[in-house]
Amino acid sequence: MTVHRAEPRTPVNTGGEPRHARRAASEPTIPSMRPQNVRSFLVDCLTMTQRNLLTILRVPQLLLGATVQPLMFVLLFSYVFGGALGGPTYREFLMGGIFTQTVVFSAAFTAIGLATDSKEGIVDRFHSLPMSRVSIVLGRTLSDTLVSVVSIAVMISAGYAVGWRIRSSVVDALGAVLLLMFFGFAMSWLGAVVGLVAGTAESAQSALMIVLFPITFISSAFIPSSTLPGPLRAFAQWNPITSVARSTREAFGNPVSPSPAVREPINWASTHPTIYSILVSVLVLVALVPVALRVSRSSDG
């Protein structure tokens, strides 16, 4: 009896390709994404910061708001209101408020910049690139914080021109500048949220000024908070702009009141202005950074 061996059956491939190859080809292809490690993230942030700074250099008019506006405030309050509010002593008191106001208003540059980029589709183009989306917003806030250093330098020069002086050590003065930059960086994230939501530069600027003007002037930035009526005085005492201005004055060796006869209210924020300013800045970042990033992702649709 003849025994027939069963030959191994080979898979039939009518298409000329192995079945596993056809099955792999039919599966959806997942686009490869660049792994985001710390180094690539830092490179993305540096690239976006450099891009924003180069834009300012190519359009010098963008620097006018960062330089001319604080200069006008220094001259206006020093010579127009200074005589009525205390003369030379008031100028010493004033500069801490001008410094604080300038870094707060720098949030408008962040809002306008992101609103313009969103409207022109630049943010969408960045989202299509293999780069960290966080770096798009972070690069904007970092560049605007660096621009505020130029504003501070202009104000220091203007302050010396009107009789203001730094009466403390270099270390204390440097600490004041760093505090101003950190607080300005925190406020720039408020500008980022407003700019991404508003959609246009005009709407972003209007919406942000509605918030920034009241909190800036209901403080001791320009006048002692003790001269304000009851509810406004209570708000001003805990207003972080009051604490940043006071901390800046103390660090520069300037008076915390335009006149020895005017006593500022005492609370925890006034006795620990630097700590309070840092805490508020950290809380602002914790609250607004996730919101800005979420809005940025949702705008991509």
Secondary structure, DSSP 8 states (H G I E B T S, - for coil): -------------TTSS-HHHHHHHHS----------HHHHHHHHHHHHHHHHHHHHH-GGGGHHHHHHHHHHHHIIIIISHHHHTTHHHHHHHHHHHHHHHHHHTHHHHHHHHHHHHHTTHHHHHHTSSS-HHHHHHHHHHHHHHHHHHHHHHHHHHHHHTT----S-HHHHHHHHHHHHHHHHHHHHHHHHHHHHH-SHHHHHHHHHHHHHHHHHSSSSSS-GGGS-HHHHHHHHH-HHHHHHHHHHHHHT--SSSSTT------HHHHSHHHHHHHHHHHHHHHHHHHHHHHHHHHT-
